[in-house]
Amino acid sequence: MNQCFAMLMACLLALAASPTTASAQAGFDRPGGDYTSAPVRTGDPAICAARCERDGRCRAWSFSYPNTATKDATCRLKNKVMPTKEDACCVSGIRGAALLEPRLGTLEFAIDRYGGDYKAIDIPPDATGSGCAKACQADSKCRAFTYLRPGYGNTTARCFLKDRITKPRRKPCCISGVVR
């Protein structure tokens, strides 16, 4: 009995220590293979990934951010793993893959730095929020920023410039960063 327990523990430790390479991909869609779709009122791609995990038919999923044409974000579950297509509208993944937000330098994906706003401006939609980051860098008063994607409470993209660095909070609506 002790030998079986020791062998089971060794297997569990080996599984826990092995790195996982599969992850969801922000900025990519998986067109085709849809068998169902549903709105995601929270606008959080993690909800779509969780739906796929709970559905035995699901092999892959695609999440579309809300935009001016659609009021809600959309989750599409797929019965086969389709090839990815680069598209800023979406986050996609395969069943069992972790949802990891991208890291591009100092940009903080799915992060809102609430508070400290001294200026809010409408800007063109941008999958990376880099236009908002540039607006902050160009303003010597700006210490941090939050880019709000269109469709999250506003039909246009908004850039919030901040005169202080506030605590980061996970929110799929936003891309933030600290400049100074």
N, C-alpha and C positions, 0 to 999 in steps of 0.2 A: 504494500500500500504506500509506504513512504517513497519507494522508488518511482511509482507512478506519479505521485504528487511532485516529486523533484523534477521529473521529466516534463510534466505539464507546466510547471513554473519556468523551466528553462525555455520552453517553446514560447510562452507568453512574453518573457523578457526579450527574446530574439525578435518577435514581431514588433514589440514596442520600440526597440532600438533601430529597426530598419527604416530608412528614410522613405517617405512617399514622394513620388515624382509627379503624380497626377494632380492637376489643380484646374480650377475654372479659369477662363481667359477673358479678361475685360477687354473690350474693343473688338470682339469677334462674335459672329453669328454662326449658326449651324443650320442653313436653310434646308427644308425638306424633312420628311420622316415624322411630321407632327401627327399625333393621334388625339390630342386635346390641347386646349388653351384656356386660360382664365386670367382675369385681371388680378393684379397684385396691388391692392389699395395702399399698402405701406410704402410701395416703391423700393422694396429691399430685395436684391437678387438672392440673398440667402434663403428667402421664403421659397423661391423657385427651386433651388437646389434641394431643400428639405422635402418639397412635394415629390420630386423625382425619387428621393431615397425611400419614401413611404409607398410608392406605387411599384408593384412588381413588374409591370409591363415596361416601365421607363428604363431606357438605356442611356439617354442624353437629354439635355434641356437647353433652352435659350430664353434669356430674359431680355426684354426690350424696355428701355427707360421711357417714361412718359414724354410726350412731345406736344407740339401745337396741334397735331392732327388727332392724337388720342389723349384722353383725360387721364387714363390710368396706365401704369406699367403693365406689361403682359408677360405671362409665363407660358411657354410652349414646351410640352413634354413630347419626347420622340421615342419611337419604338425601335430605332436603330441609330447607330453612331454615324452621323453625317460629317463630311469634311468641314473644317472651319473656313469662314470667309471673313476677311478683315472688314469690320464695320463698327464705327464708334457708337452706334445705337444700342449695342448689346453687350451682354456677358453670357458666355455659354460654357457648358461643362459636360462631363460624362458622369454617370452614376458612380458614386464612391469617391469622387474627386473633391478636394477641399476648395472652398471659395476663398481665394486670396486676391486682395486688391493689389494693383500694380504699384511699384515704387519707381518714380521718375525723379531723381534728385531730391529736392526738398518738398515736392508735391505730396500731399497726404490725401489719398483717395478714400472716399466714404467717411470723411472727417468734417465735422462742423466745429468751428471755433466761435461759439455763441458769445455775443457781447463785444463791447469795445468798438463798435461801428461809429465812424465819424463821417463816412460817405458811402452811398450806395449808387451804383451806376448800372444801366442796362448795357450789355455787351453782346457781341455776336456769340452764338452757341459754339462751344469748343469742347471736344471730348477730353482734353487734358487740363482745362482750366488755365492754360499758360497765358492767355490774354489778361486774365485777372492778376496773375502773378507779375506780369510786366507792368500793369497799372500800379501795383503796389511798389515795385522797385523804382518806378519813376517818380514817386511821391515821397519826399524825405520824411514826412510825418508818419507814413505807413510803416507799421512794424509787422503786421500779419494780415492775411486776407482769407476770405471764404468765397468761393465761386458756387452759386446756386444754379443747378441745371434747370433748363426750361421744363415746365410741367410739374414742378414741385411748388405749388402755391402761386405760381406766376407763369404767364405764357411766354415770357422772354427769359433769357439768361441774365442773372444779376451778379454783380461783383461787389462785395462788401469789404471796404478798406477799414482797417482797425488800427487804433493808436496805442493799443496794448495787446500783449500776448495772453490769450485766454486758454482755458483748459480744452483739450481736444475731446470731442464726443463722437462716437460712431453714428453716422447718419448717411445713408446711401445717396441723399440729395446733393451732396456737396463734395467739393475738393478744396482743401485748405493748404496753407503753408505759412511759415515764419520767414520773414525777410531780414529783419534787424533785431 
